[in-house]
Amino acid sequence: MHRKILSIALPSIVSNITVPLLSLVDVSIAGHLGSPVYIGAVAVGGMIFNMAYWLFGFLRMGTSGMTSQALGSRDLDEVTRLLLRSLGVALLIAVGMLMLQYPIQHVAFRLIGSSDAVHEAAMRYFYICIWGAPAVLSLYSFSGWFIGMQNSRFPMYIAITQNVVNIAASLSFVFLLGMKVEGIALGTLLAQYAGTGMAVWLWMRHYGRLRRRWHWRDFANRRAMTRFFAVNRDIFLRTLCLVATTVFFTSTGARQGDIILAVNTLLMQLFTLFSYIMDGFAYAGEALGGRYYGAGNRTAFRRMVRSLFLWGIAMAAAFTLLYVIGGQGFLGLLTDEAEVIVASADYHYWTLAIPLVSFTAFLLDGIFIGTTSTRWMLWAIAIASACFFLIYWLGFNRLGNHALWLAFLVYLGMRGIMEAWLGRKLLW
């Protein structure tokens, strides 16, 4: 069982780590264009797309859970239909985004706010990258389907392809053809479609035999579509709660001044790093949990749960030790601002608790996605989010920024506690 978990988790971890490289490459190229305006434009444009696409993450998660269950029950017709349904919904959403791109950019730029120069450059970036929506959302469907098929290597190959193409194309457009922010946007756009092309090629090469199972009359089966949208509705609402707490955490730090904003941003990188690792194990929970659940194999399912939690405990302990020993040194790699590093010492101990407090939520999210127990996920995060805002508002006047970190840790811990309680019969 441990080998099966690692065979899915390790490629997923590599994929997760490579994802931020797309934006990192764009920012680094913008930093050599001779003006901070271009850095701001790429940062603002990237933020808009990250938030927009994050909301549609249900295309990956919902597809993964239902596909793994269909695979476990050996229903290859449904396995095939699930990819077609997910791709169909992804393309419909993408068409909607393209049709509504003008009101989307108007609302987004009003909410963010920026200087006139950054705004103008970011608009050029936005109107190029928005045409990548069909590719990005289709990739969510393909990635979820591949993971549901117990294959996390293909999403890794796709992520590596995107990064290679993005680096080569953006450098060529900017430094060979003399483009500015438009070249960066075109490089990103080309990378997104290269990733989609790789996904289609991999599917045709390794799963092309499933084409004979395409039966269009069953594609929009009312009962199946109702279940598809019910699962994805719960995941969408869960994502809204995630976005609300994340945005509130960032904006509250910003209202406390530049130093606190910088401290919170840097310390959150420790949480982000841990999340990349635990998401890999969560994907293993999605794939294996859904497969054993779909097959009705209770013994294997419970073995998987136990093994997954052993890995979760080990990773949490390892990262806690790592942050105790080298957490401050890691912050020193991210910034050379002495004032920020000194200020971070007052809050660093909060981050030491993050691995032990949060690993349960990551693992149970994966298991519940695999078993499509998404309503429990929604209830758990709704209660946890309520606790987050309540603790912050009760404690901020006395504790200041410490109240924000306390609320965040309670939020992470409460998610795991509520999911464990709500899903206790399923798990044990």
C-alpha positions in Angstrom: 0.0 0.0 0.0 2.8 2.4 0.8 4.3 1.8 -2.7 0.9 2.6 -4.3 0.6 5.8 -2.3 4.1 7.0 -3.2 3.6 6.1 -6.9 0.8 8.7 -7.0 2.1 11.2 -4.4 5.6 11.7 -5.6 4.8 12.7 -9.3 2.0 14.9 -7.9 4.4 16.7 -5.6 6.8 17.4 -8.5 3.8 18.8 -10.5 2.7 21.0 -7.6 6.2 22.4 -7.1 6.6 23.2 -10.9 3.3 25.1 -11.0 4.6 28.3 -9.4 7.5 28.3 -11.8 5.1 29.6 -14.6 4.4 32.8 -12.7 8.0 33.0 -11.3 9.4 32.9 -14.9 7.1 35.6 -16.0 8.0 37.9 -13.0 11.7 37.3 -13.5 11.6 38.2 -17.2 9.4 41.3 -16.4 12.1 42.3 -13.8 14.6 42.7 -16.7 12.5 44.9 -18.9 13.8 48.2 -17.4 10.7 49.3 -15.4 8.9 48.2 -12.3 5.7 48.8 -14.2 6.1 45.5 -16.0 6.6 43.6 -12.8 3.4 45.1 -11.4 1.5 44.4 -14.6 2.5 40.7 -14.5 1.8 40.4 -10.8 -1.7 42.0 -11.1 -2.6 40.0 -14.2 -1.4 36.8 -12.7 -3.4 37.4 -9.5 -6.6 37.9 -11.5 -6.2 34.7 -13.4 -5.1 32.7 -10.4 -8.2 33.7 -8.4 -10.5 33.1 -11.4 -9.1 29.7 -12.2 -9.0 28.7 -8.6 -12.8 29.0 -8.4 -13.1 26.3 -11.1 -10.7 23.8 -9.4 -13.8 21.6 -9.0 -13.2 20.5 -12.6 -10.1 18.7 -11.5 -11.3 17.5 -8.1 -14.8 16.3 -9.0 -13.5 14.6 -12.1 -10.8 12.8 -10.1 -13.1 11.4 -7.5 -15.8 10.2 -9.8 -13.3 8.7 -12.3 -11.5 6.7 -9.6 -14.8 5.3 -8.4 -15.9 4.3 -11.9 -12.5 2.7 -12.4 -12.9 0.8 -9.1 -16.3 -0.5 -10.2 -14.8 -1.4 -13.7 -17.3 0.8 -15.5 -15.1 1.9 -18.4 -18.1 3.4 -20.2 -18.6 5.8 -17.3 -14.9 6.5 -17.0 -14.9 7.7 -20.6 -18.1 9.7 -20.2 -16.8 11.5 -17.2 -13.9 12.9 -19.2 -16.2 14.1 -21.9 -18.6 15.7 -19.4 -15.8 17.4 -17.6 -14.3 18.7 -20.8 -17.7 19.9 -22.0 -18.3 21.9 -18.8 -14.8 23.3 -18.9 -15.2 24.5 -22.5 -18.6 26.1 -21.7 -17.1 28.0 -18.7 -14.2 29.1 -20.9 -16.5 30.4 -23.6 -18.4 32.3 -20.9 -15.2 33.8 -19.6 -14.2 34.9 -23.2 -17.7 36.4 -23.8 -17.6 38.2 -20.4 -13.9 39.3 -20.5 -14.7 43.0 -20.6 -16.9 43.0 -17.5 -14.5 40.6 -15.8 -11.5 42.8 -16.3 -13.5 45.9 -15.3 -14.5 44.4 -11.9 -11.2 42.8 -11.3 -9.1 45.9 -11.9 -11.5 48.1 -9.8 -11.1 45.7 -6.9 -7.3 45.5 -7.1 -6.4 49.1 -7.9 -3.1 50.1 -9.3 -1.2 53.0 -10.9 -2.3 54.1 -14.4 0.9 52.8 -15.9 0.6 49.4 -14.3 -3.1 49.3 -15.1 -2.5 49.9 -18.8 0.2 47.3 -19.1 -1.8 44.8 -17.0 -4.7 45.3 -19.4 -2.6 44.3 -22.3 -1.4 41.2 -20.4 -5.0 40.3 -19.5 -6.5 40.6 -23.0 -3.9 38.1 -24.3 -3.9 35.6 -21.5 -7.7 35.4 -21.3 -7.6 33.4 -24.5 -5.9 30.7 -22.6 -9.0 29.9 -20.6 -10.1 26.9 -22.8 -6.6 25.4 -22.4 -6.3 25.9 -18.7 -9.8 24.7 -17.8 -9.4 21.7 -20.1 -6.2 20.8 -18.4 -8.1 20.8 -15.1 -10.3 18.1 -16.6 -7.5 16.1 -18.0 -5.4 16.2 -14.8 -8.4 15.1 -12.7 -9.2 12.3 -15.0 -5.5 11.1 -15.2 -5.3 11.1 -11.3 -8.6 9.2 -11.1 -7.0 6.6 -13.4 -4.2 6.2 -10.9 -1.8 8.0 -13.2 -0.2 11.1 -11.7 2.9 10.9 -14.0 1.0 12.4 -16.9 0.1 15.7 -15.0 3.8 15.9 -14.1 4.8 15.6 -17.8 2.3 18.2 -18.7 3.5 20.6 -16.0 7.1 20.1 -17.1 6.1 20.7 -20.8 4.4 23.9 -19.9 7.4 25.3 -18.0 9.9 24.5 -20.8 7.7 26.1 -23.4 7.0 29.1 -21.3 10.6 29.8 -20.6 11.7 29.3 -24.2 8.7 31.2 -25.7 8.8 34.2 -23.3 12.5 34.6 -23.6 12.3 34.5 -27.4 9.3 37.0 -27.6 10.9 39.5 -25.2 14.6 39.3 -25.9 14.7 38.3 -29.5 11.6 40.0 -30.9 11.8 43.0 -28.6 8.3 42.6 -27.1 7.5 43.8 -23.6 4.6 42.6 -21.4 2.9 41.3 -24.6 5.7 38.9 -25.1 5.4 37.5 -21.6 1.7 37.0 -22.0 2.1 35.3 -25.4 4.7 33.0 -23.9 2.3 32.0 -21.1 -0.5 31.5 -23.6 1.6 29.3 -25.8 2.7 27.3 -22.8 -0.9 26.7 -21.8 -1.9 25.3 -25.2 1.3 23.3 -25.3 0.2 21.7 -22.1 -3.2 20.9 -23.5 -1.7 19.5 -26.6 0.5 17.2 -24.5 -2.6 16.1 -22.5 -4.5 15.2 -25.7 -1.4 13.4 -27.1 -0.9 11.4 -23.9 -4.6 10.4 -23.8 -4.6 9.4 -27.5 -1.4 7.4 -27.1 -2.3 5.5 -23.9 -6.1 5.6 -23.6 -7.2 6.0 -27.2 -8.8 2.5 -27.1 -11.5 4.1 -25.0 -12.8 6.0 -28.0 -14.9 3.1 -29.0 -16.8 3.6 -25.8 -18.0 7.0 -26.8 -21.8 6.9 -26.8 -23.1 10.4 -27.2 -26.6 9.4 -26.3 -25.4 8.7 -22.8 -23.2 11.8 -22.5 -25.9 14.0 -21.0 -27.7 11.4 -19.0 -29.9 13.4 -16.6 -29.1 11.4 -13.5 -25.4 11.3 -14.1 -25.3 15.0 -14.9 -27.2 15.8 -11.7 -24.6 13.9 -9.6 -21.8 15.6 -11.6 -23.1 19.1 -10.8 -24.0 18.3 -7.2 -20.5 17.1 -6.4 -18.9 20.1 -8.2 -21.3 22.5 -6.6 -20.1 21.5 -3.1 -16.5 21.8 -4.2 -17.1 25.2 -5.8 -18.7 26.5 -2.6 -15.9 25.0 -0.5 -13.4 26.9 -2.8 -15.3 30.1 -2.2 -14.7 29.7 1.6 -11.0 29.0 0.9 -10.8 32.1 -1.2 -12.6 34.2 1.4 -10.2 33.3 4.2 -7.1 33.6 2.0 -8.1 37.0 0.7 -9.1 38.2 4.2 -5.8 37.0 5.7 -3.8 38.9 3.0 -5.9 42.1 3.1 -5.9 42.2 6.9 -2.1 42.0 6.9 -1.9 44.8 4.4 -4.0 47.1 6.6 -1.5 46.6 9.4 1.3 48.2 7.4 4.0 47.1 4.9 6.2 45.3 7.5 3.4 43.1 8.8 2.2 42.4 5.2 5.7 41.4 4.3 6.1 39.2 7.4 2.8 37.4 6.8 3.5 36.9 3.2 6.9 35.4 3.9 5.7 33.2 6.7 2.8 31.9 4.5 5.4 30.5 2.2 6.2 27.9 4.8 2.5 26.9 4.8 2.6 26.9 0.9 5.6 24.7 0.8 4.0 22.2 3.2 0.8 22.3 1.2 2.6 21.3 -2.0 3.8 18.1 -0.3 0.6 17.2 1.4 -1.5 17.9 -1.7 0.6 15.1 -3.3 -0.6 12.6 -0.6 -4.1 14.0 -0.9 -4.1 13.1 -4.6 -3.1 9.6 -3.6 -6.1 9.6 -1.3 -8.4 10.7 -4.1 -7.2 8.1 -6.6 -6.8 5.1 -4.3 -9.7 6.0 -2.0 -12.1 6.5 -4.9 -11.0 3.2 -6.5 -11.4 1.1 -3.4 -14.7 2.8 -2.5 -16.0 2.2 -6.1 -14.9 -1.4 -5.9 -16.6 -1.9 -2.5 -13.3 -3.1 -1.1 -13.5 -2.0 2.6 -10.4 -3.8 3.7 -8.2 -2.1 1.1 -9.9 1.2 1.8 -9.1 1.1 5.5 -5.5 0.0 4.9 -5.1 2.9 2.6 -6.5 5.3 5.2 -4.1 4.0 7.8 -1.1 4.1 5.5 -2.0 7.6 4.3 -2.2 8.9 7.9 1.2 7.3 8.7 2.7 9.3 5.9 0.8 12.4 7.0 2.2 12.1 10.6 5.7 11.5 9.3 5.6 14.5 6.9 4.1 16.8 9.6 6.8 15.8 12.1 9.6 16.2 9.5 8.4 19.6 8.5 7.9 20.8 12.0 11.5 19.8 12.8 12.7 21.4 9.6 11.0 24.7 10.4 12.3 24.7 14.0 15.9 24.2 12.7 15.9 26.2 9.5 12.7 28.3 9.3 14.5 31.6 9.9 17.2 30.7 7.5 14.6 30.0 4.8 13.1 33.5 5.3 16.6 34.9 4.8 16.7 33.3 1.4 13.5 35.0 0.5 14.4 38.6 1.6 17.4 40.6 2.7 15.3 43.2 4.5 16.7 43.0 8.0 13.6 44.8 9.5 11.2 42.2 8.0 13.4 39.2 9.2 13.6 40.7 12.8 9.8 41.3 12.8 9.1 37.8 11.6 10.7 36.3 14.8 7.6 37.5 16.8 5.3 35.3 14.7 7.5 32.5 13.6 6.4 30.1 16.3 2.9 30.2 14.9 4.2 28.6 11.7 5.8 25.8 13.6 2.3 24.5 14.5 1.1 24.5 10.9 2.2 21.0 9.8 0.8 19.2 12.8 -2.5 21.2 12.8 -3.2 21.0 9.1 -2.1 17.6 7.7 -5.4 15.9 8.7 -7.5 18.4 6.6 -5.3 17.8 3.5 -5.6 14.0 3.7 -9.3 14.0 4.5 -9.9 16.4 1.6 -8.3 13.9 -0.7 -10.2 10.9 0.7 -13.6 12.8 0.6 -13.0 13.9 -3.0 -12.2 10.4 -4.0 -15.4 9.1 -2.3 -17.3 12.1 -3.5 -18.3 12.9 0.1 -18.1 16.6 -0.8 -21.0 17.7 1.3 -18.9 16.9 4.5 -16.0 18.9 3.1 -18.4 21.9 2.6 -19.8 21.7 6.1 -16.4 21.3 7.6 -14.9 24.3 5.9 -18.0 26.5 6.5 -17.7 25.8 10.2 -13.9 26.3 10.2 -14.3 29.6 8.3 -16.9 30.9 10.8 -14.4 30.0 13.6 -11.7 31.9 11.7 -13.6 35.1 11.4 -15.0 34.9 15.0 -11.7 34.4 16.6 -10.1 37.2 14.7 -12.8 39.7 15.5 -12.8 38.7 19.2 -9.0 38.8 19.5 -7.7 41.5 17.2 -8.0 44.4 19.6 -6.0 42.6 22.3 -3.6 40.4 20.2 -3.2 42.3 16.9 -1.6 40.2 14.2 -1.2 37.3 16.6 -5.0 37.0 16.5 -4.9 36.6 12.7 -2.4 33.7 13.0 -4.3 32.1 15.9 -7.5 32.3 13.8 -5.8 30.8 10.8 -4.4 27.8 12.9 -7.9 27.2 14.4 -9.3 27.3 10.9 -6.9 24.6 9.7 -7.3 22.4 12.7 -11.1 22.8 12.8 -11.3 21.6 9.1 -9.6 18.4 10.0 -11.6 17.8 13.2 -14.9 18.4 11.6 -14.1 16.2 8.6 -12.9 13.4 10.8 -16.1 13.6 12.9 -18.5 13.9 9.9 -16.8 11.1 8.0 -16.1 8.8 11.0 -18.3 5.9 9.7 -16.7 6.1 6.3 -13.2 6.2 7.6 -13.2 3.6 10.3 
